[in-house]
Amino acid sequence: MKRVYCLLFLVFCLTSFSIGQDNRPHGMMEADLPHFFLDILNFASDSVGVSRVDVYVQVPHEMLSFVKSDNLFRSRYEVTIDVLDKEGNLVNEKLWTEELSTEDYKESVSPTTGKTSQKTFYLKPASYEFVVQIRDVETRKLNQVKRAIKVRDFSENLTLSDVMVVKQLNQEGEKTVVIPNIAATIGSAPEMIPFFFEVRSKTLPLEAKFILTLSSKIGVVVRTDTLKKLLTKSKQSCFMNISSNALLAGEYTLDVKAYVPDSSDSSKMKEMSSVSRSLRVRIQGLPVSVNDIDHAIDQLQYVAEKEVIEEMKAAVAERKRDLFIEFWKKRDPTKETEVNELMLEYYQRVEFANKNFSHYQEGWKTDRGNVYIVFGEPNNIERHPFDIDSKPYEIWTYFEMNREFVFVDETGFGDYRLRNPIWDTWRTRYR
């Protein structure tokens, strides 16, 4: 995320909240947010003994450094994909460089625009680890994602490939080109989420029925779709849709099951194959870290009235999402742009607090997390972890505000508590 390079002081609701230059003191960790999107899918191959694995990588422009040259904004990044077996041995590797250019500055910093790369591997059925690295050529900044993948065996009579979330379908002559929605991002307006998968069948022709189910993280079925299809080819493509209307941001499980007529009773259908995948739904414009809107609403306690939070939590799904988006729209410092910098900064701080200050509870609920979220990066941190005559403590100093906060680890287990509460002075609420 490109940060705001000027010091703003915005007051909203009950608390003072500042967005500033990234001057993180030495020793503080940066929040480990995903800086690119990755999807890895299994398909049947035409070769005996191996399966096809397609790897899709998408890097949003806002995560890259663009340099202006000849009236164009240009960027380059290197991609490395390593495939390791269960012993950690390198099985396969692909390396390449992507180059981007645009005349539009807004496009160069867009969180919704990004190039998608795709590479194919042919692997024996087994468990592997895929290590994907993106390195910005200009800044040399490196981001890495590791993903454990089980390459499946497609030798059964009827098998389903992994399911792809579809962003767009393009018709090129008689060929349909499927563009994946790697980030699984949906807008706030009602729309359909299309899915794609392949069916491999040794029995032809075959009348099959496919049932697609989308469930919440607690197992509640929120959407279903059914497709009946006559299979006339050994490998056949299938497209199904689910309405995304009023889906909340969060983690979902997508299941597809294939049924064929039961040979012992043609009036009944027999399950032949099934496949499942996790799916993260994000509301367009929200930070990557906001993957559960109920949790995101809880985290508003430093910037929203108790009554506002309770109204959001009590609302039905579609109204809950609308109230959350409306809350942040009112506080958008740059309403003419598609990015709400204040919201992005706020949840980046929440994520940072979770990565650095979590103890017996999540980092954003701790005293250090509270101060960090409300006031941002301290100009200086003075640490005293091993003083003989005192318990471990830290002093955070904010020069611009002439403020100093002292945190003491009373237990000796890293549970730092603020010595002088700030709730009354700065009008933030105690948890």
N, C-alpha and C positions, 0 to 999 in steps of 0.2 A: 504494500500500500504506500503510495507516495503521500508523504505527510504535508501538513500545511506549514509553510516556511515563514510565517509571521505570527506574532503573539496576539491572540484574540482573547478577550475576556467576555464571555457570554453568560448572562444571568437568566436562568429559566426555572420557573416554579419556585422551589425553596432553597436552591443551592447555587454557589458560585462554581463554575466549571470552566477551565481554560484549555485551549488547544494551542500547543506551542511547538517550537522547533525541536527536532529529535536530538536532545543533548544528554542522552542517558549517561549517568555517571559510570565510571569504570566498575565492573563487577556485577552490574545488573544484566540479566539475561534478556534477550529479545523473545517475545512470544512466538512460539513455534506454530504459526499459522500456515496452512497449505498455500503455496504460492503458484501452484499450477494444478490442473485437474487431470486425473488418470482413470482410465477404464481398461480392463483386461478381460477378454471374452474368449470362451472355448467354442470351436466349431469342428464338425467332422471334416476330415480331409479326404482327398481322392487317393491317398497313398496308404498302403497297408502298414499297420503298426504305429502310426503317428497321428496326432491330432493337430489341428490348426489353432494357433493362439494369436489373436489380433490385439495389439497394444495401441491404444489411442491416448495421445498427449495433447493437452490444450493449455497454452500459456496466455493469460489475459494481458493485454497491452499495458495495463496499469502496473504490472509487476516487472516491466522491462524498462531499461534506460534507452530513450530515443535521443539521437543527436541530429541537429539540423544541418543539412548539407545540400547545396544546390536546390533550395526551396523545398526540400523534402525532409521529413523526419524519418531517420533510419535507425534500425536496431538489428542486432545479431545475437543469437544465442545458440549454445551447443547442447545437444541432447545425447545422453548415453544410457543405453538399456543393457544391464547385465542380468543374465539368467543363471542362478545358482541352484545346484541340486541340494538334497537334504544334508549332505556333508559339507556344504559350503564351497564346493568346487565349481569353477566357471564352466558352464555348459555352452553358452552362446553369448554373443555381444554384438550390439549394433551402435555405431556412432555416426552422427551427422550434424550439420550446421544449418540453421534456418535464418533467412534474411527477410526483414520486413521493411516496408516504406509506405509513407502516406503523406499527402499534402495537408491534411487536416490535423491540427494540434490536438483537438478534442478527441479524435480517434486514437491518437498516440497515448492518451492517458485513460482510455475507456476501460471500465471494469467488465464490460459485456462483450467487447470485441477481442478476439484472439485467434491465432492460427492453430489449426488442428493437424497434427502429424499422426501417421499410422504406419506401423511396421508389423510384419507377420513372421511368426516363428513356427516351425514344425517340430514338435516334441513328442517323445514317448509318454504315454500316460504315467504320471507320477506326481509327487509333490515338489514344487519349486519355490524359490524366492526371486521375485523380480525387483531389481534395484534400478530406479529411474532417477537420473540427475539432470538438472537444468542449470547451465552456467551462462550468465549474462556476459557477453564478450566485453562490453564497455566497462562494467563495474567489477567483473570477475566474481560477483556474488553467486554462490552455489546453493541450490535447494535440492533436497533429496526426498524421495518417497520410496518406502519398501512395502512390498505387497506379497503375502504368501498366497500362492495359487496352486490348486490341484488340477492338473490337466487330466481331463476325463477320457474314458474309453467309450467310443461310439460304435462298438461292434454288435450291440444288441439289435433285435429285430426292428424296434422303433425307438428312436432317441431324439431328444430336443437339444438344440444348442443353448448356450447362455442367451439371456435376453438383453437386447440393446434398447436403451431409451433413445428415441429418435427426435432429432431437432428439425430435420427437413428432408423431403424426398424430391429428388430431381430426376426428370425423365430425359434420358439421352438416347434418342432413337427408341429401340425396343428394350433398352436396358434401364432399370431403375437404380439410381445411385442413392444410397442411404447415408445421410450425414448424422452422426451420433450427437446426442445431447449429453456430453460428458459431465457437465456440471449439474445436470438435472435441475435447472433453474426455471421457475415458472413466474409469469407475471401476475399482477393482482386481478386482472380481468378474467372472467370465465373462459376456459379453453380446454382442449383435449390434449392429453399426453399420449402420443403414439409409441408403440413398442414393436420391435422386430425380433424374430427368431427363425431358425431353420429347423425343418423336420427331416430326419433321415429314416426312410422306411424300406425294408426288404420285401414287403408284401405289397403288390400293386395289382389293380387299383384298390384303395382302401378308404372307407368313409371314416373320418376322424372328427372328434369334437375336442375343442381346447377351451379350458376355463382359466381365465386370468383373475387373480385375486390380489388386492392391495390391502395390507393390514398395517395398523399402527404399531408402534414399538411395544405396546402392551397387549397385542394380539387381537385388537378389535378390527373386524373387517370393515373397511370404509368405502371400497369400490370393487365392482366385479364386471367382467365382460365375458361373453361366450362367442366362440367362432366355430362353425361347422365347415369342414373343407374336405373335398374329394382329392385324395393324394394320387396323382398319376405319374409322378416322377420320383426317382429314388431320393432326390434332395429337393425340397420345396420350401419357398419362402412364405412366411406368415406375418401379417400385420394386424395388430389389435390396438384398441384405444380405451382410455379411461378418462373420465372427466376430472379435471383438476380444480373445478369450481369449489372454493372455500376450503381447500386443503391447507392445513396449518404447516408451517415450517417444522421440520422434524425428520426423524428416521422412520422409514417404512420398510416392509418386506413385501416383495413382489413374488408371487407363486404362479407358475403355469403348469397345468396338468393336462396330459393327453389321454383321451379315452377312445376305444374302438369297440364295435359290437362284440359281446361275449359269444364265443363259439358254441357254448353249451346252451345259451338262451339269447337269441338275437334281439329280444326286446329289452335287454339290459346292456349297459355300457361298462366296459372293464378298463380300469386305469392301467396304462402301459408305460408311461414315463412322466417324470416331473422334474422341474428345475426351479431354483429359487435364487433370488439375489436381493441384496440390500439396496435401498434407494433413499437418497437424501433429497428432500424437497426444500428448496430455498425460495423465499419471496424475492423477486427481482429488486435490486437496490439495497438489500440487506447485506451486512458483512458475512464473510464466509464462516465466521465463528458462530453465527446465530443459526444453529441447527435444531433448536427446540424453542418455539415461540413462548410456551408457558414458562420456561426457565428464563428466557429473555425478559419477560414481563416482571418476574420476581426481581431481576437484576436492576429494574428501574427505580428501586427504593431510594437511591441517592439523588434522583432528579424529578421524582413524581410524588404527588400527594398520595397518601394511603388510600383515599377514596377513589382516586383515578386507577390505581393498581387493582383494587378490589372490583371495580366496574369491569375492567378488562378480563380479569380471571373468571368472573361470573358469566360473561357473555357467551353466546353460542359460537361455534367455530368460525363462521364467516364474519360475524360481528367482531369477534376478538381480534382477528387479523386486521380488519379495517380500523379499529380503534388504535391498535399499535402503530399502524402506518400513519394515521392522522396525527398521533402524538408527536412523531418525529418530523412530519412535514411542517408543522407549525414552528419548529425550532431549526429548520434548515437555513443555514447562513447564506447559502447560494441557491435560491429557489430557481434560478434560470438554468441550472445545470442538472444532470440526471443523478449526480452523486450528492448525498447528504453527508458532508464532511464531519459534522458534529456527531452524528450517529455512528459513523465508521470509527471515529476516534474513541468514542465512549466504549464501544464493544471491543476495540483493540486493547483498551486499558483493562477491561474486565478479563479478557483472555490472558493478558500479561500477568495480572494479579493471580489468576488461577495457576499459571505455570510457575510463579516464583514465591508465592506466599501461602500456598495451601498447607494446612497442618491437620488438625482434627476436623476441620471444615474446609470448604472451598475457599480459595484465596480471596475472592471478591468479598467474602463476608468478614474477613479478618480486619484488624485495625490498620495494618499496613496497606491492605488492599483498598480500604475505604479512603485513606488519605491519597493513595496513588490515583485512584479513579477520579476523585474530586479535584485534586490540585495538579495532577500530572507528574512529570519527572521532577524530582528535587534537583536543585543546582549542585548540591553536595551531600554525600552520605559519609558520616563518621561512624565507623564500626568499632565496637569494643567487645569482642567475643570471649577474651581470655583474661580480663583484668582480675588480679588476685583479690582486690578489696571490694568488688562489686559483681552483681549478676550481669550476664551479657546484655548489652544495650546498643541501640543505634540512634543517631541524631540525624534527622533529615532537615536540611535548610533550604528555604525558598527565598533567595535574595530579593527578587522583585516585589514580593509581598511582605517582606520583613517578618517572615514566620519561621518558626522552628518547632519540630515535633520530635519527642523522645519516646522510643519504644523499648520496653524492658522485657526480657525473657525470664519471667518469674520462676518457671518450672525447670529451665535448663534444657528443654526439648524443642526449642525453636518456636515456641508459642509467644511471639512478641506482642505485648499489649501497650496501647498508648497511655502514657502517664497522665496527660491532661486531656480529657475528652474535648472534641471540637464541635459536638452536636449543637450546643446553644450558640456559640460564637458564630459558626458558619452555617447554622440553620440546616444541618443535615440530620437525618433521623437515626437514632440508635436502633440497632436491630432488635 
